[in-house]
Every structure is written in structure tokens, then in C-alpha cells.
Amino acid sequence: MSVDTITRAARRLLTATDFRSPCPPVRDLIGSTDVTAAYAVQQLLTQDRIDRGGVVVGRKIGLTNPVVQQQLGVDRPDFGVLFADMDYTGTPIPQTAVLQPKVEAEVAFVLGEDLVGDLSVETVRRAVASSHAAIEVVDSRVSQWDISYADTVADNASAGLYVLGDRLPAGVNPSSVTMTMSVNGATTSTGYGTDCLGGPLNAVLWLAETARDLGEPLRAGHVILSGALGPMVAVRPGDHVEARIVLGDETIGTAVVDFAPDPR
């Protein structure tokens, strides 16, 4: 894939962001399955954001849930980069911050150690400083969410915003939890810890190994969004979203976010 083609794909997505106008897919330029090309586009977008003052604070894992994979017609996970200005914890989300938002409920982790060298689920578990109920606001720069695997990878894994909720009790096995997400009080999505690559720590292990092999390992302090525990749901201005993480019959953590109403 030529550098010019990669640059053209990145420019299309950057223009969609800058002008707040969704664009056509980029698969006409990079194909629908070329993972290397897609991540090359993502790297250009990441560098552009850093050049504009963006501060990297972690990573997100996408497409870990079979239902979400079916929704988007893909069959493998992906990852994107989290920036400090994506954190909307405790803050209503204005319309100007998103284009085509959808929400996912998941378990997020804050790392207390770098993840380098030989890795295992136990290595990941020991590296976690805290785990949280979380809501990820996924967003696509591609019009109508008409995305292939390469489109979403190129578009920073459709990363939008995120909210960290309650810290989960120490020692909880995230594979054992269940999740319920509601929009305006109505249940819209449910799932299990095992729906996320068999368990959220498995997803973080996949990401840690991938990032290490790319020469950009996960570091202490990084926020890691481990992937959806249930189907993603479209939201509108004025919506109130609540995600509950449950162990047995007890809610052990919640995350909430409000979307500002339409000012018109």
C-alpha cells in the first residue's frame, strides 16, 4: 500500500472530524481487510492529534463481543488510542463532541505497572491498579456506520469518548460479572463478563501482547477499556445512560452519562 494512499485515507477521516461531517468509508482506498494499511492510517490520525496537543492516556479494545462483531460484520478484535479529552466522567456530553454516538457498557482498568516481556492473564491481573464500571461512547466518522473491519481500525477503532464509574471491589473476577445497561430507564443491553473474549482480562492480555509486539507497550497509569459486555446502542441528545455491573445479586459498580439536550 503506497504512502500516498494511506495519507489520502487519513485525510478523509481528518476532514470528517474537523468539519463534523461523516465521510464515505475508506475501504475504497485501503481495502476492507488490509489490517496493516488500516493501522497505518490510524497511526497518522494519532500523530495528528498529538501534534495538535492531544495527550495519550490509554487504549481501547473493540469488537470483543460476538454480538457487536455480528452488528458490524467482523470477526476479530481491534484497538484504538484514548486521549485525555475523551474522558467525560461526571460531565454531560454536548452534541458538538460526537457525530453518530452509540454506547457500550464494559469493565475498564487502570494499570499500576507496565505490561512488557512475557505476559499472561495473571501478569495482567497483577498489573491492574483498579477496575471500574465504564461506559464507552463509540463514534464513527464514517457515514451511517457503513464500516468494514479496515474502516473501523483506520478510524481509531471508532473511539469516541468514555466515562469511568464506580471502582469495583478488589479481587473481583471480571469474568464472573453480568451487565445491564439502560437508556432513560429502559433496559437496552445485557451481557456477561465472559462475552468479552472469554473475560475482560483476556482482552487486556490480547491488547498487551499486540501493543508490546508493535513496540508501544501498555504503561502504568494507562486507562484500558476492555470491550463491550453486550450490544452497543444508539443514543440521542437528552438521553440518560446507566450501566450496572453485577456479581451474583449485588450491584458492585455503576457508571452513568448524560447527553446534553438539543439546544434548539
C-alpha angles and dihedrals in degrees: 000000000000123000089236092057092049090049093050091052092049092048091053092055093043091053090051089053097044095047095036091233121125114238136210117275118278095223090098085069105034103019126245099270107031100119095179093054092045093054090046088058090047091052091054091051091048093051091048090054092048090049088055091054101272116155119213112227103167148309139280127217117214138190095027095131119078091219092053090046088054091048090057099032096241134122108205140051126258137188140222140184126265121215128199093247091059090071110101097165107156093000128104113241114240121216089245091065096062141039109192104359127194127172133226129185118221148141116270126199134205112207122227095186138035115261105225137134122018109003137196137163088266091052089053092047091054092047094056113101095183141351126213144188104251145183120210118201104209116199134181128212086198114095116256091357087278093164139154122195091270092049094056094043091051089049092061091269089298090291115176120153138323143208125207114211135182120345109248119233115274114262096025112145103227090206088067099056131097127211136215123185125189134189115206089346097307118113109244105164138023134177150141136256089245090060088074102078088306091306137000093253089057088055092051090049090053090050094044092052092045093048092046092051090051090053094248104098125188111265138209109276095030118136111225121197101202101199142272121310091198143006119312118245130209116239136199136206111289095028122138115209126194128181122194126197111204133192113193104319096333128094104225099179144004136196124195136186135177126209111216114247121254105274092213 
